[in-house]
Amino acid sequence: EDVSNSSLYSEDLAPVPASKRTWSKWHLAAIWVGMAVCIPTYLLASYMIKTGLNWYEALIIIGVANLIITIPMVLNGHAGVKYGIPFPVIGRAAFGTKGIHFASVTRGIIACGWFGVQTWIGGLAIYAIFNALTGTNGELGLSIGKFVGFGIFWVINMYFIWKGTESIKWLETYSAPILIVMGVALIYWSYAKADGFSIVLEQSVQLEKTGASIHEKDKLFYLNLNSLKDKEGNLKVTEYNIVSNKNTTWKPYTNQPILISTIENVQVQFRNTETEKPVVSSIVTASIIDTSKKNSKLWSYLLWLTAMVGFWATMSISIADITRYASTQKDQVVGQFIGLPATMMLYSFVGIFVTCAAVINFKDILIADDAPWDPVSLIARFKNPTVVIVAQIFMLIATLSTNIAANVIAPSNAFSNLWPKKISFRTGGMITGLIGILIMPWWLLNEISGFLIFVSGLLGPVLGILIADYYVIRKKKLALAELYKEDGIYSYNKTGFNKAAMISLFAGVFLALIGYWVPALNFLYSLSWFTGFFISFVLYILFMKKNNSTL
């Protein structure tokens, strides 16, 4: 049946012909390596270790979370392989031809936010390469050089969008092995510097404790200090100073609790006077430890598991945008299981291992708060320009491969679906690029990631509805031509909205969010991705079974 004249049809949204479904399991594994190797992955374990989990607990949680998210990823990718259509078209079956815009544009806007942030990070890498080549020192604040780097990296991204999906496949296929080699090389560097694996991993215990903390005993308050040790077990700190108390001076470091009169904004600084030049730490605000509240470890595992699942939640919704190019179902299943969980665990391990080695090797890191978790701050510690340039080129490849696959394909299709006859995949990509500039990522870098992860958690309901519709309601059978008709069965009485999906979506989002405002229901918010997914999944099936006549 010819539906090419329909306003809902375009070449970019049409089923991919068999001749163009050329992506094997290795291409799909490579695209996941390309997406998963990025600075946020490298930092994931650090967030958990800072809250007191040890390195292997953090790694297990990351591994389990990514195995969990790969299951809906594979389930949702099935329709992409079977019909060769992208997420905004598949979603018309569940949400209606107009209702799908709620889900796809939200997904697209989140990706635009990440696109802006990643492009800014890539621009900073270009700026660092320029500084290393010219021997100049980089500026701390915003500078013309940083904006020039951002502009250059933005243009590189736009080039791949303009060339289309085959160029993206080429980019991911060639960058994946480079990124894996880089990870192994980093582990080897750390191993060689520290004289052994076990020595490095033993250091991770040190990173669990902040430099200064306060506890209460018998209605008195005590300050506890935590210095890092080198690989021989010697303390790296010789003196401390309570900076917030104007009457104090540098005193010899002590492991004993120090009686203090106030707990308001206690700031401490550390130094080591036994090195060639005295080394000073950053100033840390002592954290107050509430010994009366004992949160169960299982609960903290669950909270972190939810956060880690939410990390790729947005991608699990729009994965059909990529799997539509896969040759067979086996390719998409095997490719995703090889590529996602393994890479996430490898690169999180790289992050832990390299940071632990750095803590031993760099004499100027005195306390856990100053550990160079972020690869950018780690690279900055090397004085050799060749090392800096090579490291930053790797950063560029990692950022580009993540950006193109994770943050460009989905919004390009989402914007194209808004007006298929007028907005092509290329134009959608250009809109993504422009929004990425308009959000001004240089201001939002610190704030945006928390916000984006918060919004991603709310996309659990969308995934729940998509999977319920495709597997439970439609038994994996879609009327392909009907998806492109303005008044077909998926227009739901020509309204364009499936009420069952809309009610389930808003109920899922509402219940996932309500704990944010109602303390008694905080657990629903803490587990927002799972809450939203299961509530919307169940509600959608109940509503659709009730309205069976509309199918």
FISE-238520 format. One record per residue: x negated, y, z of N, C-alpha, C in turn. Coordinates in steps of 0.2 Angstrom, whole numbers, plus 5000, padded with zeros to 4 digits. Layout:
! FISE-238520
XYZXYZXYZ;...
This chain:
! FISE-238520
499649945000500050005000499650065000;499750114995499350174995499550225000;499150245005499350295009498850355009;498550365003497950415003498250485002;498850495000499150555000499450585007;499450535012499750555018499250605022;499550655026499150705029498650675034;498850615036498450575042497850535039;497750545032497250495029496650545026;496050515027495550545024494950495023;494550505018494050455017493650435023;493450485028493150475034493450425039;494150435039494550395044494850335041;494750325034494950265031494550205033;494850145032494450085034493850075030;493350055034492650055031492649985026;492549995020492549935015491949885017;492149815016491649765018490949775016;490849805010490249825007489749865011;490149915015489749955019489749935027;489949875028489949855035489249815036;488749855036488049825036487649815042;487949835048487649835054487649765058;487049745059486949675062486949685069;486849625073486849635080486249675082;485649665078485049705080485149785079;485549795074485649875073486049895079;486549855081486949875087486549875093;486149835094485749835100485249895100;485049905094484549965093484950035095;485550035093485950095094486050105101;486150045105486150055112485550075116;484950045113484350065116484250135115;484350165109484350235107484750275112;485350255113485850295118485650285125;485450225127485250215134484650245137;484150255132483550285134483550365134;483750385140483750465140483650485148;483550545149483350565155483850555161;484450555159484950535165484850465167;484750415162484650345164484050345168;483450375166482850375170482950395177;483450445178483550475185484050435189;484450385186484950355189484850325196;484250285196484050245202483850295208;483550355206483350405211483950425215;484550435212485050465216485250415222;485250345220485350295225484850295230;484250295228483650285233483650335238;483850405235483850455240484350455245;484850415244485350405249485250345254;484650315253484450255257484450185255;484750175249484650115246483950095244;483750035244483150015241483150005234;482549995231482449995224482849935220;482849875224483149825220483949825221;484149855227484849865227485149915221;484749965220484950015215484949985208;484449945207484349905200484949855199;485149815205485649775204486349805203;486449865206487049905205487049925198;486549955195486449975188486649915184;486349855185486449805181487149775181;487449775187488149745187488649795184;488549865185488949915182488949905175;488349895172488349895165488549835162;488549785165488849715163489649725163;489849765169490549775169490849815163;490449875162490749915157490649885150;490149845149490049815142490649765140;491049745145491649695144492149745140;492449795143492849835140492649865133;491949875133491649905127491749855121;491549795123491649735118492349725116;492849725121493549725120493849775115;493649835117493849895113493549905106;492949865106492549875099492849825094;493349775096493549725092493949745086;494449795088494849825083494449865077;493849895080493449925075493149885070;492949825072492649775068493249745063;493749725066494349695063494649735057;494749795059495049845054494649895051;494049905053493549955050493750025051;494150035057494450105058494150135064;494150205065493850235071494350235076;494050255082494550265088495150305087;495050365084495650415084496250375080;496050335075496550305071496850245075;496450205078496650145082497150175088;496950225091497350255096498050275094;498150295088498850315085499350255087;499150195087499550135089499850145096;499450165101499650165108499950235109;499650285107499850355110500250385105;500350365099500750395094500250445089;500450465083500050495079499850565081;500250595086500050655089499750655096;500050605099499850595106499150575107;498850545102498150525102497650585103;497850645101497450705101497250715108;497650705113497550715120496850675122;496950615120496350575122495750585118;495850595111495250595107494850665108;495250715109494950785109494650795116;494950765121494650765128493950735127;493950675124493350635123492850675119;493050715114492650755110492350815113;492750845118492450905121491950885126;492050825130491550805134490850795130;490950755125490350745121490050815118;490450865117490150925115489750955121;489950945127489550975133488950935133;488950875133488350835133487850845127;488150865121487750875115487350945117;487650995120487351055121486751045126;486951005131486450995137485850955134;485950905130485350865127484950905122;485350945118484950985113484551035117;484751065122484351115126483751075129;483851015131483250975134482750955128;483050945122482550925117482150995115;482551055115482251115114481651125118;481751115125481251125130480651075128;480751015126480150975124479751005118;480151035113479751065108479351125110;479651165115479351225118478651195122;478751145125478151115129477651095124;477751065118477251045113476951105111;477351165109477051225107476551255112;476751245118476251275124475651235124;475751165123475151125124474651135118;474951145112474551155106474151225106;474451275109474151345109473851355116;473851315121473551315127473851375131;474451395130474751445134475151415140;475351455145475751425150476451445149;476951395150477651405149477951455154;478451485152478751535157479351495161;479451515167479851475171480651495169;480751555168481451575166481651565159;482151595157482351585150481851635146;481651605140481251645136481451635128;481151685124481251675117481051605114;480451585117480151525115480651465116;480951465122481451405123482051405118;482251475117482851475112482651455105;482051465103481751445096481751375096;481451345102481451265102482151235102;482651265105483351245105483551245098;483451305095483651315088483351265083;482751245084482451195079482751125080;482851115087483051045088483851035086;484151095087484851095084484951085077;484451115073484451105066484251025064;483850995068483650925067484250885068;484650895073485250865074485750865069;485850925066486350945061486150905054;485450905053485250865047485550795047;485450755053485650685053486450685052;486850735055487550735055487750745047;487350785044487550805037487350745032;486850705034486650645030487150585031;487550585037488050535038487750475042;488250425042488050365047487450325045;487350315038486750275036486150305039;486050375039485450405042485450395049;486050395052486050385060485750315061;486050265057485750195058485050185057;484750225052484050225051483650255057;483950305060483650345066483550295072;484150265073484250215079483750155078;483750125072483350065071482650075072;482350135070481650145070481450175077;481950215080481750235087481750185093;482150135092482250085097481650055099;481250025094480549995096480050045099;480050105097479650155100479750165107;480450165108480650185115480550125120;480550065118480450005122479650005123;479250015118478550015119478350065124;478650125124478550185128478650165135;479250125136479450105143478950055146;478650005142478149955144477549995145;477350045141476750075142476750115149;477250145151477350185157477250135163;477550075162477450025168476750005168;476449995163475749975163475250035166;475450095164475050145167475050145174;475650145177475850145184475450085188;475450025184475149965187474449975188;474150005182473350005182473150065187;473550115188473350165192473350145200;473850105201473950085208473650015210;473349985205473049915207473549865209;474149865206474549805207475349825208;475749775206476449785206476749795213;476549755217476849755224476649815228;476049845227475849905230476349955228;476449965222476950015219477650015222;477949955222478549945224478649955232;478149935235478149945243478250025244;478050065240478050135241478850165241;479250125237479950145236480250165243;480050125248480350135255480250205257;479650235256479450305258479950355254;480250335248480650385245481350385247;481550345252482150335254482350395260;481750425263481850465268481650535266;482050585268481850655266481350685271;480950735269480450755273480550775280;481250805281481350825288482150805289;482250785295482950765297483050785304;483750795306483850805313484350755316;484250735322484750685325484850715332;485450685335485650715341485550655346;485350665352485250615357485350645364;485850625368486050655375486150725374;486550745369486750815368486150865367;485550835365484950875363484850855356;484550905352484350895345483650885344;483450835340482750825338482650825331;482050855329481850855322481350805321;481450765315481050705313480650725307;480050715307479650725301479450665297;479450665291479250605287478750625282;478150605283477550615278477550555273;477350565267477150505263476450485264;476350415263475650385264475350375257;474650375257474350345251474350275251;473950245245474050165245473650135250;473150175254472750145259473250145266;473750185265474150185271474050245276;473650295273473450355277473950405275;474150445281474650505280474350555275;474850585271474650635267474650705270;475050715275475150775278474750785285;474350845286474050855292474350905296;474750945293475051005297475751015295;476151045299476851065298477051135300;477551165298477751235300478451235299;478851255305479551265305479651335302;479751345296479751415292480251455295;480851425296481451465298481351495305;480951475309480751505315480151545315;480351615315479751665313479251655318;479351635324478851635330478351575329;478451525324478051465324477451475319;476951435320476351435315476251365313;475751355309475551285308475351245314;475651185314475451135320475251065317;474851035321474650965319475250925318;475250885312475850835311475950785316;476550765317476750715322477250675320;477250605322477850565320478350565326;478150595331478650595337479250645336;479850635338480350685337480250745341;480450805338480250875341480850905343;480950925349481550955352481651025349;482251035347482351105344482951135347;482951205347483551235350484151245345;484051255339484551265334484551215328;485151195326485151155320485351185313;485451255314485651295308485151305304;485151285298484651295292483951295294;483751235297483051225299482651205293;482151255292481751245286481051225288;480751175285480051145286479651145280;478951165281478551155276477951115278;477651075274477051035276476451055272;475851035275475251045271474650995273;474250985268473650945269473050985269;472650995274472051035274471450995273;471450925272470850885271470650875264;471050905259470850895252470450955250;470150955244469651005242469951075243;470551085240470951145241471551125246;471751165251472351145254472951135250;473351085251473951075247474551085251;475051125248475651145252476251115249;476751085253477351055250477851115248;478451095245478951135245479351145252;479751195253480051205259480751165259;480851125264481451085264481851105270;482551095268482951105274483151045277;483051035284483150975287483850955287;483950885285484650865284484850835291;485550845293485750825299486050755298;485750705302486050635302486550625308;487150605305487650595310487650525312;487450505318487350435320487950405322;488550445323489150415326489550385320;489450415314489750385308489350325305;489550265305489250215301489650195295;489450215289489750195283489550125282;490050075280489750015278489350015272;488849975271488449965265488849945259;489349905260489749875255490149935252;490349985256490750045253490250085249;489650095251489250135247489050105241;488950035241488849995235489450015230;490050005232490650015228490650085225;490550135229490450205227489950215221;489350185222488850195217489050155211;489350095212489550055206490050095202;490550125205491050175201490650225197;490150255200489850315197489450285191;489150225192488750195187489150175181;489750145182490250125177490450185173;490650245177490850305174490350335169;489650315170489150345166489250335158;489450275157489650255149490350255148;490850275153491550275152491750305146;491550365144491750395138491550355132;490950325132490750285126491250225125;491450195130491850135130492550155126;492750215127493350235123493250235116;492750265114492650275106492150235103;492050175106491550125103491750105096;492350105095492550075088492250125083;492150185084491850235079491150205077;490850155081490250125079490350055077;490750015080490849945079491149935072;491449985069491849985063491349965057;490649985058490149965053489849905054;490049865059489749795061490049745056;489549695054489749645049490249595052;490149575059490649525061490749535069;491249505072491349515079490749485083;490449435081489849405084489349455085;489249495079488749545079488849605085;489449625085489649675090489549655097;489749595098489749565105489049555107;488649515103487949505105487549565105;487649605100487249665100487349715106;487949725108488149765114487849735120;487949665121487649635127486949635127;486549635122485849635122485649705123;485949755120485749825120485849865126;486449855129486649905135486349885142;486549825144486349815151485649805152;485249775147484549765148484149835148;484349875143484049935142484149985148;484749985151484850025157484450005163;484449935163484049915169483249925168;483049915162482349925160482149995162;482550045159482350115160482450145167;482950115170482950135177482450105181;482150045180481550015183480950065182;480950085175480350125173480350185178;480950215178481050275183480750265190;480950215193480750195200480050185200;479750145196479050115196478550175195;478750215190478250275188478250325194;478850335196478850385202478450365208;478550295210478250265215477450275214;477250255208476550265206476250335207;476650385205476550455205476450475212;476850445217476850465224476150445227;475850385225475250365227474650405224;474750415218474150445214474050515214;474550555214474550625215474450655222;473850685223473750705230474150755233;474450795228474850855230475550835231;475750775231476450755233476450735240;476650775245476650755252477250725255;477850745252478450725255478950695249;479450655251479850615246480250675242;480450725245480750775242480450805236;479750805236479350825230479150775225;479450715226479250655221479550675214;479050665209479250695202479750645199;480350635201480850585198480950605191;481050665189481150695183480550685178;480650655172480050645168479750705166;480150755165479850825163479350855168;479550845175479150875180478550825180;478550765179478050715179477550735174;477750745168477350765162476950825163;477250875167476950935168476350935173;476350875176475750865181475050845177;475150825171474550805167474250865164;473650865164473250925162473050915154;472950855152472750835146473250855140;473150905136473650925131473850865126;473350815125473550755121474150715124;474050705130474550665134475250705134;475150765135475850805136476150805129;475750815123476050815117476450745115;476050695116476250625115476950615119;476850625125477450615130478050655128;477950715126478550755123478850735117;478450705112478650685106479150625108;478950575112479350525115480050555117;479950605121480550635124481050655119;480750685113481150715108481550655104;481150595103481450545100482050515104;481850505111482350485115483050525115;482850595116483450635116483850645110;483550635104483850645097484250575096;483950515098484350455097484950455101;484950475107485450475112486050525109;485750585108486250635106486650625100;486350595095486750585088487250525089;487050475092487450415093488050425098;487850455104488350455109488750525109;488450575107488750645107488950675101;488850645095489050675089489650635085;489550565085489950525081490750535083;490850525090491450535093491850595092;491550655093491850715092491950735085;491550715081491650725073492250685071;492350625073492950595071493550625075;493550645081494050675085494350735081;493850785079494050845076494350835069;494050785066494250765059494950735059;495150705065495850675065496350725067;496150785069496550845070496950865064;496550865058496750895052496350855046;496550785045496150745041495950775034;496450805031496350825024495850885024;495850925029495350985029494750975033;494750935038494050925042493750855041;493150855037492850795036492450775042;492050715042491650695047491050755048;490850775042490250825042490550885045;491050915043491350975046491450965054;491750905056491850895063491150895067;490650865063489950875066489750945067;489850985062489651055063490051095069;490651075069491051105075490751085081;490551015082490250995088489651035090;489251045084488651085085488751155088;489251185085489451255087489651255094;490151215096490351205103489751195108;489351155105488751145109488351205111;488351255106487951315107488451365112;489051365110489551405114489651395121;489451335123489551315131488951345134;488451365131487851395134487551345139;487251295136486951245141486451265145;486051315143485551345147485751375154;486351395154486651415161486951355165;487251305161487651255164487251195166;486551195164486251125164486351095171;486251125177486351095183487051075185;487551125183488251115185488651065181;488451065174488851035169488850955170;488250925172488250855172488750825177;488750855183489250835188489950845186;490150895183490750905180490950855175;490450845170490650795165490750725167;490350705172490450645175491150635179;491350695182491950695185492550685180;492450715174492950715169492950645166;492350615165492250545162492650495166;492650505173493050455177493750455175;494050515173494750525172494950485165;494450465161494550435155494650355156;494650335162494750265163495450245161;495950295163496650275160496750265153;496350305149496450305141496150235139;495650205142495350145140495850085143;496150095148496650045151497250045146;497450095143498050095139497850065132;497250085130497050055123496949985123;496749955129496649885129497249845130;497749875135498349845136498749845129;498749895125499149905119498849845114;498249845113497949805108497949735109;497849715116497849645118498449615120;498849655125499449625128500049635124;500149695121500749715118500749695110;500149705107500149695100499749625098;499449595103499149535102498649535096;498249595096497749605091497949615084;498649635083498849645076499149715075;498849755071499049815069499249825062;499849865061500049875054499649925051;499149905047498649955045498850015042;499350005037499550065033499950105037;500350085042500750125046500450175050;499750155052499350205056499250275052;499350275045499150335042499850365039;500450345042501050375039501350425045;501550485042501850535047502450505050;502850465047503450445049503550365050;502950335051502950265051503150245058;502950175060503150155066502750185072;502150205070501750235076501850305077;502450335073502550405075503150405080;503350345082503850345088504450385087;504850365082505450405081505250475078;504750475074504550545071504350595076;504250575083504050625087503250635087;502950575086502150575086501950565093;502350555098502150535104502450475107;502050425110502350365113502450385121;503050395123503150415130502850365135;502850305133502550255138501850265139;501450285134500750295135500650365138;501050415137500950475140501050475147;501650445149501850435156501250395160;501050345157500550295160499850335161;499750375156499050415156499150465161;499650505162499650555167499750525174;500050475175500150435181499450415183;499050385179498350355180497950415182;497950465178497450525180497650555187;498350565188498550595194498350555200;498450485200498250445205497550435206;497150445201496450445202496150505205;496550565204496350625206496550645213;497150615215497550645221497050635227;496650585227496250585233495750645234;495650675229495250735229495550795234;496150795234496550845238496850815245;496950745245497350715250496750665254;496550685259495950645262496150575263;496750565265496950495267496850445261;496950475255496950435248496250445245;495750465249495050485246494750425242;494950365245494650305242494850295234;495450325233495750315226495250365221;495050415224494650465220493950435220;493750415225493050385225492950325220;493450295219493450235214493850255208;493850325206494250345201494250315194;493750285192493750255185494150185186;494050145191494450085192495150105193;495250155198495950165199496350185193;496150235189496450255183496550205178;496050165177496050105172496650055174;496650035180497149975182497850005182;497950065185498550095186498850105179;498550135174498750145168498850085164;498450035165498449975161499149935163;499249935170499849895172500549935170;500550005171501150045170501250035162;500750045158500950045151501249975149;500949925151501249855149502049855152;502149875158502849875161503249915156;503049975155503550025151503649995144;503149965141503149945134503649875134;503549835139503949775139504749795140;504849845144505549875145505749905138;505349945135505649975128505449925122;505549865123505249815118505549835111;506149865111506449875105506049925101;505649965104505350015100504649985096;504549925098503949895094504049885087;
